[in-house]
């Protein structure tokens, strides 16, 4: 019996032959079928799991707000690598539109820079919004839950995701998400219920962020629904049980 988890690499599955393939989203299942012409009956979708104890609504974000002097302002957070495909430039371009409607909002851009990163601070400067944007750099793992906890909205305009762990982590922390309706993100964020999904257009991104900033009741309801969705669909127990079922099927 041979078996491979897609998280290790599709290369081995295609080159050496397997009985079953585990992948972490329906989106990746379609990619395997369409791009590699694999039999969909070989593929089992088992979504990634989230540590719902580490990421939960009881985590306090006051430490982060104090650190950056953001105690009494709305915060929109991006957290992730600053690679071009993560789409942070879409958020930067949306900021002037958002500030016209909500001039007191601040934007935390948290994550490590890469060699191929766009000049995001320069972009913010050229758009005249640099004072409203804080680039935190690398965030230690122990502080990641506190960053989610400090924000009012988590904005994740990524252009490609095999699953989308940050949006699930933010949801587990009870935060509404604004993201793009692309790749696997709609499997994690339920549009209109746990967040708002838009097309890859910075004006649409701005509109969605403004909608949530102006409606605290909607934010709270979506955050509550997001937490419920993550605990129901993306728990460790569910992932382990589903994985064991696949192993038993091929053993």
C-alpha positions as CSV (number, residue, x, y, z in Angstrom):
1,X,0.0,0.0,0.0
2,X,1.3,3.5,-0.9
3,X,-0.2,6.7,0.2
4,X,0.8,10.4,0.2
5,X,-0.6,13.5,1.9
6,X,-0.8,16.4,-0.6
7,X,0.7,18.6,2.1
8,X,4.0,16.7,1.6
9,X,4.0,17.2,-2.1
10,X,2.1,16.2,-5.2
11,X,5.3,15.3,-7.0
12,X,5.7,12.0,-5.2
13,X,2.1,11.0,-5.8
14,X,2.4,11.6,-9.5
15,X,5.8,10.0,-10.0
16,X,5.6,6.9,-7.8
17,X,1.9,6.0,-7.8
18,X,-0.4,5.9,-4.7
19,X,-3.6,4.3,-3.7
20,X,-5.1,7.5,-2.1
21,X,-4.3,11.2,-2.0
22,X,-5.2,13.4,0.9
23,X,-5.6,17.1,0.1
24,X,-6.7,20.0,2.3
25,X,-9.4,21.6,0.1
26,X,-11.9,21.1,-2.6
27,X,-10.0,23.7,-4.6
28,X,-6.9,21.5,-4.6
29,X,-8.9,18.5,-5.4
30,X,-10.1,20.2,-8.6
31,X,-6.6,21.3,-9.4
32,X,-5.4,17.7,-9.1
33,X,-8.2,16.4,-11.3
34,X,-8.0,19.2,-13.9
35,X,-4.2,19.8,-14.1
36,X,-2.9,16.3,-13.4
37,X,-5.8,14.3,-14.8
38,X,-6.0,12.2,-11.6
39,X,-9.0,10.0,-10.8
40,X,-11.1,12.0,-8.3
41,X,-12.0,8.7,-6.6
42,X,-8.4,8.6,-5.4
43,X,-8.7,11.9,-3.6
44,X,-9.9,12.5,-0.1
45,X,-10.5,16.1,1.0
46,X,-9.6,16.6,4.7
47,X,-9.4,20.2,5.7
48,X,-6.6,21.5,7.9
49,X,-7.3,21.8,11.6
50,X,-7.1,24.8,13.9
51,X,-6.0,24.8,17.5
52,X,-9.2,26.3,19.0
53,X,-7.7,26.6,22.4
54,X,-4.7,28.7,21.2
55,X,-7.0,30.7,18.9
56,X,-10.1,31.6,20.8
57,X,-12.3,34.7,21.6
58,X,-11.0,34.9,25.2
59,X,-7.5,35.9,24.1
60,X,-6.8,39.5,25.0
61,X,-5.3,41.9,22.4
62,X,-4.7,44.9,24.7
63,X,-1.0,44.3,24.8
64,X,-0.7,44.7,21.0
65,X,-2.9,47.8,21.0
66,X,-0.8,49.4,23.7
67,X,2.4,48.5,22.0
68,X,1.4,50.4,18.9
69,X,-0.6,53.2,20.5
70,X,-3.9,52.0,19.1
71,X,-6.0,51.8,22.3
72,X,-9.1,53.6,21.1
73,X,-9.2,53.2,17.4
74,X,-10.7,50.6,15.0
75,X,-8.0,48.2,13.7
76,X,-7.9,46.3,10.4
77,X,-5.3,43.6,10.5
78,X,-3.4,41.7,7.8
79,X,-1.2,38.9,9.2
80,X,0.9,36.7,6.9
81,X,3.9,36.7,4.6
82,X,4.4,39.8,2.5
83,X,4.7,37.9,-0.7
84,X,3.2,39.4,-3.8
85,X,0.6,36.6,-4.2
86,X,-0.8,37.4,-0.7
87,X,-2.3,40.5,-2.3
88,X,-1.4,43.0,0.5
89,X,-1.0,45.7,-2.2
90,X,-4.8,45.4,-2.8
91,X,-5.4,46.3,0.8
92,X,-2.9,49.2,0.6
93,X,-4.7,50.6,-2.5
94,X,-8.0,50.3,-0.6
95,X,-6.9,52.3,2.4
96,X,-7.5,55.8,0.9
97,X,-11.1,54.8,0.1
98,X,-11.6,53.4,3.6
99,X,-10.1,56.5,5.3
100,X,-12.5,58.7,3.5
101,X,-15.4,56.9,5.2
102,X,-13.6,56.1,8.5
103,X,-10.7,58.5,9.0
104,X,-9.7,57.1,12.5
105,X,-9.1,53.5,11.4
106,X,-5.6,52.1,11.6
107,X,-4.1,49.3,9.6
108,X,-1.7,46.7,11.1
109,X,0.3,44.9,8.4
110,X,2.0,42.1,10.3
111,X,4.4,39.6,8.7
112,X,7.9,39.0,7.4
113,X,9.3,40.7,4.4
114,X,10.5,38.6,1.4
115,X,13.1,39.2,-1.2
116,X,10.4,39.6,-3.8
117,X,8.1,41.8,-1.6
118,X,6.6,44.8,-3.3
119,X,7.5,48.2,-1.8
120,X,4.4,48.4,0.4
121,X,5.6,51.2,2.7
122,X,6.5,53.2,-0.4
123,X,3.1,52.5,-1.9
124,X,1.4,53.7,1.3
125,X,3.6,56.8,1.3
126,X,2.7,57.6,-2.3
127,X,-0.9,57.2,-1.5
128,X,-0.7,59.6,1.4
129,X,-1.8,57.0,4.0
130,X,1.6,56.1,5.6
131,X,0.5,57.5,9.0
132,X,-2.4,55.2,9.1
133,X,-0.4,52.0,8.4
134,X,1.9,50.2,10.8
135,X,4.3,47.5,9.4
136,X,5.2,45.3,12.4
137,X,7.6,42.9,10.7
138,X,8.0,39.4,11.9
139,X,5.5,38.3,14.6
140,X,6.6,35.6,17.0
141,X,4.3,32.6,17.2
142,X,3.3,33.2,20.8
143,X,2.0,36.7,19.8
144,X,0.0,35.6,16.8
145,X,-3.3,35.0,18.8
146,X,-3.0,38.4,20.4
147,X,-2.7,40.1,17.1
148,X,-5.9,38.5,15.9
149,X,-7.5,39.5,19.2
150,X,-6.5,43.1,18.9
151,X,-8.3,43.7,15.6
152,X,-11.9,44.6,14.6
153,X,-11.6,43.1,11.1
154,X,-9.1,40.6,9.6
155,X,-8.5,41.5,6.0
156,X,-6.7,38.8,3.9
157,X,-6.7,39.7,0.2
158,X,-4.6,36.6,-0.9
159,X,-4.7,35.7,-4.5
160,X,-3.9,32.0,-4.0
161,X,-4.4,29.7,-1.1
162,X,-4.6,25.9,-0.9
163,X,-6.6,26.3,2.3
164,X,-6.1,29.6,4.1
165,X,-4.9,29.0,7.7
166,X,-4.9,32.7,8.7
167,X,-8.6,33.2,7.9
168,X,-9.5,30.1,9.9
169,X,-7.3,31.2,12.8
170,X,-8.9,34.7,12.8
171,X,-12.3,33.0,12.7
172,X,-11.4,30.8,15.6
173,X,-10.5,34.0,17.5
174,X,-14.0,35.3,16.8
175,X,-13.1,37.9,14.1
176,X,-15.0,38.6,10.9
177,X,-13.0,38.3,7.7
178,X,-12.8,40.3,4.5
179,X,-11.1,38.3,1.8
180,X,-11.1,37.6,-1.9
181,X,-13.5,35.1,-3.4
182,X,-10.7,32.9,-4.8
183,X,-9.2,29.5,-4.5
184,X,-10.0,27.7,-1.3
185,X,-11.0,30.8,0.8
186,X,-14.8,30.3,0.2
187,X,-14.4,26.8,1.8
188,X,-13.2,28.5,5.0
189,X,-15.1,31.8,5.0
190,X,-18.9,31.6,4.4
191,X,-19.8,34.8,2.6
192,X,-22.3,36.9,4.4
193,X,-22.2,34.7,7.5
194,X,-18.6,34.6,8.8
195,X,-17.2,37.4,6.6
196,X,-17.4,39.1,3.3
197,X,-15.8,37.8,0.1
198,X,-15.2,40.0,-2.9
199,X,-13.7,39.9,-6.3
200,X,-10.0,40.9,-6.6
201,X,-10.7,44.6,-6.9
202,X,-9.4,47.0,-4.3
203,X,-12.6,49.2,-4.5
204,X,-14.7,46.1,-3.6
205,X,-12.3,45.3,-0.8
206,X,-12.7,48.9,0.5
207,X,-16.5,48.7,0.4
208,X,-16.5,45.4,2.3
209,X,-14.2,46.7,5.0
210,X,-16.3,49.9,5.3
211,X,-19.5,47.9,5.6
212,X,-18.1,46.0,8.6
213,X,-16.5,49.0,10.2
214,X,-19.8,50.8,10.2
215,X,-21.8,47.9,11.7
216,X,-20.5,46.6,15.0
217,X,-23.5,44.3,15.4
218,X,-22.7,42.6,12.1
219,X,-19.0,42.2,13.1
220,X,-19.9,40.6,16.4
221,X,-22.4,38.2,14.8
222,X,-20.0,37.2,12.0
223,X,-17.2,36.7,14.6
224,X,-19.5,34.4,16.6
225,X,-20.5,32.5,13.5
226,X,-16.9,32.2,12.4
227,X,-15.9,30.7,15.7
228,X,-18.7,28.1,15.5
229,X,-17.8,27.2,11.9
230,X,-14.1,26.6,12.8
231,X,-14.9,24.5,15.8
232,X,-17.4,22.5,13.9
233,X,-15.5,21.9,10.6
234,X,-11.8,22.4,11.3
235,X,-11.2,20.7,14.6
236,X,-8.1,18.5,15.3
237,X,-10.4,15.6,16.2
238,X,-12.3,15.8,12.9
239,X,-9.0,15.9,10.9
240,X,-7.6,12.9,12.8
241,X,-10.7,10.9,12.5
242,X,-11.0,11.5,8.7
243,X,-7.4,10.7,8.2
244,X,-7.6,7.5,10.0
245,X,-10.6,6.5,7.9
246,X,-8.6,6.9,4.8
247,X,-5.7,4.8,6.2
248,X,-8.1,2.1,7.2
249,X,-9.6,2.1,3.7
250,X,-6.3,1.4,2.1
251,X,-4.7,-0.9,4.8
